[in-house]
Amino acid sequence: MLIGEFEHSLDAKGRLIMPAKLREDIGETFVVTKGLDGCLFAFSLTEWANFEEKLKALPLSNKNSREFTRFFLSGATECEIDKQGRFLIPNNLREAAGLEKEIVIIGVGTRIEIWSKDKWQKYSSSDNISVEDIAENMTMLGI
């Protein structure tokens, strides 16, 4: 399971170190794509295949389904971890998530999210998120 929060820096070539604690579960080759809330999503090849199947099952006749599928698949790319534990984030994905230097990588169960440190701090601040309010709403989902 992918869990934890890690801070790293992008190097001048756009490479990022994959935290050792996440490396085993994400695999040496994985897929990175645009994510929701202003971050990038990274999936192991197995989880990506599961996600793709869900996208394929969406009705082609539904405009929201087409746009949702385009959003995730258009920017998706396979990444490989090098011998130093780094992987290259393509420029289009760095731009999409506003990644510059300081990065936060978080494990979210079945995927990794890659955030600019500034965006992550704003998003996860107590001013932005009320865990108590979210918890109350999660009861509708059976949690």
Secondary structure, DSSP 8 states (H G I E B T S, - for coil): -EEEEEEEE--TTSEEE--HHHHHHH-SEEEEEE-STT-EEEEEHHHHHHHHHHHHTS-TT-HHHHHHHHHHHHT-EEEE--TTSEEE--HHHHHHHT--SEEEEEEEES-EEEEEHHHHHHHHSTTT--HHHHHHHHGGGT-
